[in-house]
Amino acid sequence: MGAYLLGVVLFALGIAVTIALHEAGHMLTARAFGMRVRRYFIGFGPTVFSFRRGHTTYGLAALPIGGFCDIAGMTAQDPVTAEEAPHAMVNKPWWQRVIVLSGGVITNVLIGIIIIYGIAVSSGLPNPDVDTTPTVGEVSCVADQLDAQTLATCTGSGPAGQAGVTVGDRVLALDGEELADFGQLRDKVLTMPGEDVVLTIERGSEVLDITVPVGSVTRLDAEGRPYTAGAVGLTNAPLENTIINYGPVEAVGATLSFTGTLLEGTVQGLMAFPSKIPGVVASIFGAERDMEGPMSVVGASRVGGELVERSLWEMFWLMLASLNFFLALFNIVPLPPLDGGHIAVVLWEKVRDFFRRLRGLAPAGPANYEKLLPLTYAMAAALLTVGLMVIVADVVNPVRLFG
């Protein structure tokens, strides 16, 4: 329990540091271009403590679920004093505004890259070319499930063993469909109790087709309810060469390559995000929680605790890197109040003024953000609602990596 709580606290602290550095990215780039930073706060709501240094008030608020960097004149509707006007963001060149608005996103990406590089040189990164073809590590009988941890006693070699499958066989396909990994084989067999399947086996230099009658066994779902499932009595052999260790120089290329893979997965996750929300709501009322669904700070910290409890520090740091990539890509979604929404407005101003020049007109000046207030409020309300639902789900039905 002590290790679990340590992991929860450390991951929550990692999230807080991530938020702090995201906002610092905005603050430092703003100052680099001579913009006035009024406030730099971690959290929202009532102020816990604050102090002032120069023109900036630094503080911690009661709800550490975000943060903000208040830059004078972020929009034309933001009042500025005569003394602030030369330092107002809205009066700076468009490209400087875009860089400042992107500062947090860039910081999150850099944090993720640094974490991955540290993993690469300390404990190694997953091998992208590992052979995941299902390889038989054990042939056994099949038995009913008695509870979450126990199977009934059984004897014999099981359906696959009786059909002629042996340890060391590589299972290339099931009923002619190629298999990417053992999980795919298991999931397909699970839905075929009482049927015959043809396993395409590679044994040395031979490729064989072996017909295996799928056994029918009792399994328990997440709520402990029994159902009939298929089983053939095969266990996967441990994968080999799954981790590659890198030296300081080699790790640079490996880090960039692995970062690209994680960013690609993050984009796919963001695209699937809206479709995952109904499942989160259903999980609040007892439905099975999707392991790949969204998690809040609460849920991510609990998972961090599970990883530390089992000394899986590499996975702990990889999850924190993934979180930084998610925050980066989520923030560039071109909708207010996200950073991407503000960037979209600045770019729209630039495109609009380009076409005005073609027509011999003067630039129209900064956009009127008051017209965007309904969309901003709607997006803020939607994000708050979704965030609260995910937090509730993480409390009443959290994601558990290890059962």
C-alpha positions as CSV (number, residue, x, y, z in Angstrom):
1,M,0.0,0.0,0.0
2,G,2.9,2.4,0.7
3,A,4.3,1.9,-2.8
4,Y,0.9,2.4,-4.3
5,L,0.3,5.7,-2.4
6,L,3.8,6.8,-3.4
7,G,3.0,6.2,-7.0
8,V,-0.3,8.1,-6.8
9,V,1.4,11.1,-5.2
10,L,4.3,11.1,-7.6
11,F,2.1,10.9,-10.7
12,A,-0.2,13.6,-9.4
13,L,2.9,15.7,-8.8
14,G,4.1,14.9,-12.3
15,I,0.8,16.2,-13.6
16,A,1.1,19.4,-11.6
17,V,4.7,19.9,-12.9
18,T,3.4,19.3,-16.4
19,I,0.8,22.0,-16.0
20,A,3.2,24.4,-14.4
21,L,5.7,23.9,-17.2
22,H,3.0,24.3,-19.9
23,E,2.0,27.7,-18.5
24,A,5.7,28.6,-18.1
25,G,6.1,28.0,-21.8
26,H,3.5,30.7,-22.4
27,M,5.1,33.0,-19.8
28,L,8.7,32.7,-21.0
29,T,7.9,33.2,-24.7
30,A,5.7,36.2,-23.8
31,R,8.5,37.8,-21.9
32,A,11.0,37.0,-24.7
33,F,8.9,39.2,-27.0
34,G,8.4,42.0,-24.4
35,M,4.8,41.1,-23.5
36,R,3.6,41.9,-20.0
37,V,2.7,38.8,-17.9
38,R,0.3,39.9,-15.2
39,R,-0.4,36.5,-13.4
40,Y,1.1,33.0,-13.5
41,F,-1.1,30.6,-11.5
42,I,-1.3,26.9,-11.0
43,G,-4.9,25.8,-10.4
44,F,-8.3,27.6,-10.4
45,G,-10.6,29.0,-7.8
46,P,-9.7,30.7,-4.5
47,T,-6.1,31.6,-4.1
48,V,-4.2,29.5,-1.6
49,F,-1.1,31.7,-1.6
50,S,0.5,34.2,-4.0
51,F,3.4,36.6,-4.2
52,R,4.4,39.4,-6.6
53,R,7.7,39.8,-8.3
54,G,8.2,42.6,-10.8
55,H,5.0,43.0,-12.9
56,T,3.9,39.4,-12.3
57,T,1.8,37.8,-9.5
58,Y,2.6,34.1,-9.0
59,G,0.2,31.9,-7.1
60,L,-1.4,28.6,-6.3
61,A,-5.2,28.2,-6.4
62,A,-7.4,25.7,-4.5
63,L,-8.2,23.4,-7.4
64,P,-4.9,22.2,-9.0
65,I,-6.6,20.8,-12.1
66,G,-5.1,23.3,-14.5
67,G,-3.4,26.7,-14.6
68,F,-3.3,29.9,-16.5
69,C,-0.9,32.6,-17.6
70,D,-2.5,36.0,-17.8
71,I,-0.8,38.1,-20.5
72,A,-1.9,41.7,-20.9
73,G,-3.9,42.4,-24.0
74,M,-4.4,38.8,-25.2
75,T,-7.4,40.1,-27.1
76,A,-8.6,43.5,-28.2
77,Q,-11.4,43.2,-25.6
78,D,-8.9,42.8,-22.8
79,P,-8.5,46.3,-21.2
80,V,-4.9,47.5,-20.8
81,T,-3.5,50.5,-19.1
82,A,-1.5,53.2,-21.0
83,E,1.7,51.7,-19.4
84,E,0.8,48.2,-20.5
85,A,-0.2,49.1,-24.1
86,P,3.3,48.8,-25.6
87,H,3.6,45.4,-24.0
88,A,0.2,44.1,-24.9
89,M,0.0,40.8,-26.9
90,V,-2.6,42.2,-29.3
91,N,-0.2,44.9,-30.3
92,K,2.7,42.5,-31.2
93,P,3.3,40.9,-34.6
94,W,1.1,38.0,-35.5
95,W,4.0,35.5,-35.6
96,Q,5.1,36.4,-32.1
97,R,1.5,35.9,-30.8
98,V,1.4,32.4,-32.5
99,I,4.7,31.4,-30.9
100,V,3.5,32.6,-27.4
101,L,0.2,30.8,-27.8
102,S,2.1,27.7,-28.9
103,G,4.6,27.9,-26.0
104,G,2.7,25.5,-23.8
105,V,2.2,23.0,-26.5
106,I,5.9,23.1,-27.5
107,T,6.9,22.7,-23.8
108,N,4.7,19.6,-23.4
109,V,6.2,18.0,-26.5
110,L,9.7,18.8,-25.3
111,I,8.9,17.3,-21.8
112,G,7.7,14.1,-23.5
113,I,10.8,13.8,-25.6
114,I,13.1,14.4,-22.6
115,I,11.3,11.7,-20.6
116,I,11.5,9.2,-23.5
117,Y,15.2,10.0,-24.0
118,G,15.8,9.3,-20.3
119,I,14.0,6.0,-20.6
120,A,16.0,5.1,-23.7
121,V,19.4,5.6,-22.1
122,S,18.5,4.1,-18.7
123,S,16.3,1.1,-19.3
124,G,15.6,1.0,-23.0
125,L,12.6,1.5,-25.3
126,P,10.2,-1.1,-26.7
127,N,11.5,-2.8,-29.9
128,P,9.3,-1.6,-32.8
129,D,10.3,-4.6,-34.8
130,V,9.6,-7.3,-32.2
131,D,8.1,-10.5,-33.6
132,T,4.6,-10.8,-32.0
133,T,3.5,-13.9,-34.0
134,P,1.7,-16.2,-31.5
135,T,4.2,-18.9,-30.4
136,V,3.1,-21.8,-28.2
137,G,4.8,-21.8,-24.8
138,E,2.5,-24.3,-23.1
139,V,-0.2,-26.8,-24.2
140,S,-2.7,-27.6,-21.4
141,C,-6.2,-28.8,-20.6
142,V,-9.1,-26.3,-20.5
143,A,-11.1,-25.7,-17.3
144,D,-14.0,-23.6,-16.0
145,Q,-13.4,-20.4,-14.1
146,L,-14.4,-20.6,-10.5
147,D,-13.7,-17.0,-9.4
148,A,-11.6,-14.1,-10.5
149,Q,-8.3,-15.9,-9.6
150,T,-9.1,-19.6,-9.8
151,L,-9.7,-22.2,-12.5
152,A,-11.2,-25.7,-11.8
153,T,-8.8,-28.7,-11.8
154,C,-8.5,-30.5,-15.2
155,T,-6.4,-33.2,-16.8
156,G,-5.1,-34.0,-20.3
157,S,-3.5,-32.0,-23.1
158,G,-6.6,-30.0,-24.1
159,P,-8.1,-29.6,-27.6
160,A,-5.1,-28.1,-29.2
161,G,-2.7,-30.6,-27.8
162,Q,-4.9,-33.5,-28.8
163,A,-5.1,-32.1,-32.3
164,G,-1.3,-32.1,-32.6
165,V,-0.2,-28.6,-31.7
166,T,3.1,-28.6,-29.8
167,V,5.2,-26.3,-27.8
168,G,7.3,-24.0,-30.1
169,D,4.7,-23.9,-32.9
170,R,4.1,-20.5,-34.4
171,V,0.4,-19.9,-35.1
172,L,0.3,-17.9,-38.3
173,A,-3.4,-17.8,-39.0
174,L,-6.8,-18.9,-37.8
175,D,-9.3,-20.0,-40.5
176,G,-7.0,-18.4,-43.0
177,E,-6.9,-15.0,-41.3
178,E,-3.4,-13.9,-40.3
179,L,-2.8,-13.3,-36.6
180,A,-0.7,-10.3,-35.4
181,D,-0.3,-11.5,-31.8
182,F,-1.5,-14.0,-29.2
183,G,-4.2,-11.6,-27.9
184,Q,-5.9,-11.7,-31.3
185,L,-5.8,-15.5,-31.3
186,R,-7.3,-15.7,-27.8
187,D,-10.0,-13.2,-28.5
188,K,-11.2,-15.0,-31.6
189,V,-11.2,-18.4,-30.0
190,L,-13.1,-17.0,-27.0
191,T,-16.1,-16.3,-29.3
192,M,-16.2,-19.7,-30.9
193,P,-17.1,-22.3,-28.3
194,G,-18.0,-25.8,-29.8
195,E,-16.7,-24.9,-33.3
196,D,-13.8,-26.3,-35.3
197,V,-11.0,-23.9,-36.3
198,V,-8.1,-24.4,-38.6
199,L,-4.8,-23.2,-37.2
200,T,-2.0,-22.6,-39.7
201,I,1.2,-23.6,-37.9
202,E,4.8,-23.0,-38.7
203,R,6.9,-25.8,-37.3
204,G,10.6,-25.5,-38.3
205,S,10.6,-25.4,-42.1
206,E,7.0,-26.9,-42.4
207,V,3.7,-25.0,-42.6
208,L,0.8,-27.2,-41.4
209,D,-3.0,-26.7,-41.2
210,I,-4.3,-28.4,-38.0
211,T,-8.1,-28.6,-37.3
212,V,-8.8,-27.9,-33.6
213,P,-12.2,-28.4,-31.9
214,V,-12.7,-25.5,-29.6
215,G,-13.7,-26.5,-26.1
216,S,-16.6,-24.9,-24.2
217,V,-15.8,-23.5,-20.8
218,T,-17.3,-21.2,-18.2
219,R,-15.8,-17.8,-17.8
220,L,-16.8,-14.8,-15.6
221,D,-17.3,-11.3,-16.9
222,A,-16.2,-8.1,-15.1
223,E,-19.3,-8.3,-12.9
224,G,-18.7,-11.9,-12.0
225,R,-21.5,-13.3,-14.2
226,P,-20.8,-16.6,-15.9
227,Y,-20.9,-17.0,-19.7
228,T,-19.8,-19.8,-22.1
229,A,-16.5,-19.1,-23.9
230,G,-14.2,-21.0,-26.2
231,A,-10.8,-22.3,-25.2
232,V,-8.2,-24.5,-26.9
233,G,-5.5,-24.8,-24.1
234,L,-2.6,-22.7,-25.5
235,T,-0.4,-20.3,-23.6
236,N,1.8,-17.8,-25.4
237,A,5.6,-18.1,-25.1
238,P,7.3,-15.0,-23.7
239,L,8.3,-12.5,-26.4
240,E,12.0,-12.0,-27.0
241,N,14.0,-8.9,-27.7
242,T,11.1,-6.7,-26.6
243,I,13.3,-3.9,-25.2
244,I,16.4,-2.3,-26.9
245,N,18.9,-0.4,-24.8
246,Y,20.6,2.6,-26.3
247,G,23.7,4.7,-25.8
248,P,23.5,8.5,-25.4
249,V,23.9,9.1,-29.2
250,E,21.9,6.2,-30.5
251,A,19.1,7.2,-28.1
252,V,18.5,10.4,-30.0
253,G,17.2,8.7,-33.2
254,A,15.3,6.1,-31.2
255,T,13.7,8.8,-29.1
256,L,12.5,10.7,-32.1
257,S,11.2,7.6,-33.8
258,F,9.3,6.4,-30.7
259,T,8.0,9.9,-30.1
260,G,6.5,9.8,-33.6
261,T,4.8,6.5,-32.8
262,L,3.3,7.9,-29.6
263,L,2.2,11.1,-31.3
264,E,0.5,9.1,-34.0
265,G,-1.3,7.0,-31.4
266,T,-2.3,10.2,-29.5
267,V,-3.9,11.7,-32.6
268,Q,-5.9,8.5,-33.1
269,G,-6.9,8.6,-29.5
270,L,-8.1,12.2,-29.8
271,M,-10.1,11.4,-32.9
272,A,-11.8,8.6,-30.9
273,F,-12.3,10.7,-27.8
274,P,-15.9,11.8,-28.5
275,S,-17.0,8.2,-29.2
276,K,-15.6,7.1,-25.8
277,I,-17.7,9.5,-23.7
278,P,-20.9,7.4,-23.7
279,G,-18.9,4.5,-22.4
280,V,-17.5,6.6,-19.6
281,V,-21.0,7.7,-18.6
282,A,-22.2,4.0,-18.7
283,S,-19.3,3.0,-16.5
284,I,-20.6,5.3,-13.7
285,F,-23.7,3.1,-13.5
286,G,-21.8,-0.2,-13.5
287,A,-20.9,-0.9,-17.1
288,E,-17.4,-2.3,-17.8
289,R,-14.8,0.4,-18.0
290,D,-12.9,0.8,-21.3
291,M,-9.2,0.3,-20.6
292,E,-8.5,2.7,-23.5
293,G,-11.0,5.3,-22.6
294,P,-10.3,8.7,-21.2
295,M,-9.0,9.2,-17.6
296,S,-8.9,12.2,-15.4
297,V,-6.1,13.3,-13.1
298,V,-7.6,11.0,-10.5
299,G,-7.7,8.0,-12.7
300,A,-4.2,8.6,-14.2
301,S,-2.7,9.0,-10.7
302,R,-4.3,5.7,-9.5
303,V,-2.8,3.9,-12.5
304,G,0.5,5.5,-11.7
305,G,0.1,4.0,-8.2
306,E,-0.5,0.5,-9.6
307,L,2.7,0.8,-11.8
308,V,4.9,1.9,-8.9
309,E,3.4,-0.8,-6.7
310,R,4.8,-3.3,-9.2
311,S,8.1,-1.4,-9.7
312,L,7.1,-0.7,-13.4
313,W,8.9,2.6,-13.4
314,E,9.5,2.6,-17.2
315,M,5.7,2.3,-17.8
316,F,5.1,5.1,-15.2
317,W,7.4,7.5,-17.1
318,L,6.0,6.4,-20.5
319,M,2.5,7.2,-19.3
320,L,3.6,10.6,-18.1
321,A,5.3,11.3,-21.5
322,S,2.0,10.2,-23.2
323,L,0.1,12.5,-21.0
324,N,2.3,15.4,-22.1
325,F,1.7,14.5,-25.8
326,F,-2.0,14.3,-25.2
327,L,-2.1,17.8,-23.5
328,A,-0.1,19.2,-26.4
329,L,-2.3,17.9,-29.2
330,F,-5.5,18.5,-27.3
331,N,-4.5,22.1,-26.8
332,I,-4.0,22.8,-30.5
333,V,-7.6,21.7,-31.3
334,P,-8.7,24.9,-33.1
335,L,-11.6,25.8,-30.8
336,P,-11.7,28.4,-28.0
337,P,-10.8,28.5,-25.1
338,L,-8.0,26.1,-26.1
339,D,-4.7,27.5,-27.3
340,G,-5.5,26.2,-30.8
341,G,-8.6,28.3,-30.9
342,H,-6.6,31.5,-30.1
343,I,-4.0,30.5,-32.7
344,A,-6.8,30.0,-35.3
345,V,-8.1,33.5,-34.6
346,V,-4.6,35.0,-35.2
347,L,-4.2,33.1,-38.4
348,W,-7.6,34.1,-39.5
349,E,-6.7,37.7,-39.0
350,K,-3.6,37.3,-41.1
351,V,-5.5,35.6,-44.0
352,R,-8.4,38.1,-43.8
353,D,-5.9,41.1,-44.0
354,F,-4.1,39.4,-46.9
355,F,-7.3,39.5,-49.0
356,R,-8.1,43.0,-47.8
357,R,-4.8,44.1,-49.2
358,L,-5.6,42.5,-52.5
359,R,-8.7,44.7,-52.6
360,G,-6.7,47.8,-51.6
361,L,-8.1,47.9,-48.1
362,A,-6.2,48.6,-44.8
363,P,-5.8,45.8,-42.2
364,A,-9.0,45.3,-40.1
365,G,-7.2,45.0,-36.8
366,P,-7.6,42.4,-34.1
367,A,-10.7,40.2,-34.2
368,N,-13.7,40.9,-32.0
369,Y,-13.6,38.1,-29.4
370,E,-17.1,39.1,-28.2
371,K,-18.5,37.3,-31.2
372,L,-16.7,34.1,-30.1
373,L,-18.1,34.2,-26.6
374,P,-21.0,31.9,-27.2
375,L,-18.7,29.3,-28.7
376,T,-16.1,29.8,-26.0
377,Y,-18.7,29.4,-23.2
378,A,-20.2,26.3,-24.9
379,M,-16.8,24.7,-25.2
380,A,-15.8,25.5,-21.7
381,A,-19.1,24.1,-20.4
382,A,-18.6,20.9,-22.5
383,L,-15.1,20.4,-21.3
384,L,-16.1,21.0,-17.6
385,T,-19.0,18.6,-17.9
386,V,-16.9,15.9,-19.6
387,G,-14.1,16.4,-17.1
388,L,-16.5,16.0,-14.1
389,M,-18.0,12.8,-15.6
390,V,-14.6,11.3,-16.1
391,I,-13.5,12.2,-12.5
392,V,-16.7,10.5,-11.2
393,A,-16.1,7.4,-13.3
394,D,-12.5,7.3,-12.0
395,V,-13.8,7.3,-8.5
396,V,-16.7,4.8,-8.7
397,N,-15.3,2.6,-11.5
398,P,-11.6,3.2,-12.1
399,V,-9.4,1.7,-14.8
400,R,-7.4,-1.1,-13.2
401,L,-4.4,-2.4,-15.1
402,F,-4.0,-5.5,-12.9
403,G,-7.5,-6.5,-11.9
